[in-house]
């Protein structure tokens, strides 16, 4: 289970005195507990863990962007290191070409022809692509492909 693996990795990071990994994984474990409490569960399953990790990855990416704009490169660098620790627990993302193929198949199967049907297409594509798809990338590609179809 992913939560148990992260706990073991946290303990290893503590033994190695890896402050970046240990603090990042400690925070991540706390987020799992908060999520479980919020959802009234005893533990998080793997899907819950992935949702929490992806949310934190998005937050780190936004922080890096903001710190870079604000010329706080020291903080941006810290966020990048933490981001790398988090990315190790997310399945490898599908390449855009692969996602495009899935979108084209879904559009053909559903008969979607305009932007009104974007939600239906997005839902199906994300279900087929699973954890290996970045929702923002999928959204951009669906808009692009449905936009071409509407013309």
N, C-alpha and C positions, 0 to 999 in steps of 0.2 A: 504494500500500500504506500502511496506517495507520502502521506503524512509521516509514516514511520521512517521512511527513507530520509526525509528532511530532518527528523529528530536525530537519527544516527549521524547524518552529515554535520549537524550542528554540534554534536558532541565531539566529533573528530576535529572540527574547526577550533573548538575550545582547546583541545589537547595540543593542536599545532600553533595555538596562539595567533590564529588568523583573524584579526579584529574585524576586517570587512565582512568576511563570510559569516563569522559568528554573530555579529550584530544584525546583519541582514536576515539570517535564518531565524534568529530570536524574534525579530519583528514579524517575520512571516508566520511563525508558530503562533504568536499572539493574535495575528489576523485570522488564522484558522479557528482559534478558540472563540473570537468575537463572532465570526460567521456562524459557527455551530450554535452559539447562544442565541443569535438573531433568528436562526431558522428552527430553534427549539430542538436541536439534535444533540446526541451525545458526542459524536465525532463527525468529521468531514469525510465523505467518500472521495475518490479520485477526481470525479467531475467537479465537486465543490472546490477541491484544492486547486485544480487548474483554473477555475473561474477566479479565485482569489489571486493566484499568481499573475494571471493575465491582467487583472485590474491594477495590480502593483506595477507591472511592467509598463502599462500605459501611463500611470502616474509618474514613473521615473523618466519616461521619454518626454513627457510634458515639462517636467522639472529641468531636464537637461536643456531643452529648447529655451526655457525662460532664463535659466542661469547664463546661457551663452549670450542671449540678447542683452542681458544685464551686465555682461562682461565680468561675471563671477566664475571664472574658469576653474578655480579651485573647487567650488561646490559642484560644478558640472562634471568635473573629473571624478569626484566622490560618487556622484549619482551613476556615472558610467560603470564604475567598478561594481556597485551594487546591482546594477542592471544585468551585468554579465553573470553574477551569481544566480539571479532569478531565472535568466534564460536557460540555464542548464537543466531546469525542471520542466520545461515546456517542450512538447514534441516538435521536431523539425518542421518548419513551415513549408507548405506546398509552394512550388514556384508559380509565378503569375501565369505562365503558359498553361500549366495543369489546371489552375483555377478557371481560366478562360474556357477550357474545353468543357469543364463541368457546367459552367454557366450556359454555354451554347447548347449542351444537351438538355438542361433544365428548361431553357426557353423553348426549345423544339418540343419537348414533352408536354409542357403546360400550354403552349400556344400563346405565350405572352407576347404582346406586340407594342406596348407603350409603357410609360412610366407609372401608370396607375397600378400596374401589376408587379411593381418592383418588390413589394413586401412578400408576395407569394414566392417569387423567384429567389429572393434572399433567404427566406426560411428553408426552402428546399436545398439550395446550394450549401448553406451552412450545415444542414443535416448530413448531406453527402460527404462534404469535405472534412467534417469532424473538427478535432482540435488543431488540425494542421492548417487552418485557414485564418488569416487575419481579417476580421470583420470589416475594417475600414477599406482594405484592399478589395475585398469582395464587393463592397458597396460601390466603390469607384468603377470597378470593371462592369458591374451590372448596369450602372448608369450609362456608361459608354456604349455597351452593346445594345441596350434597349433604346438609347438615343439614336443609334444608327438605324435600328429597325423602324422607328417611328418616322424617319425621313422618307 
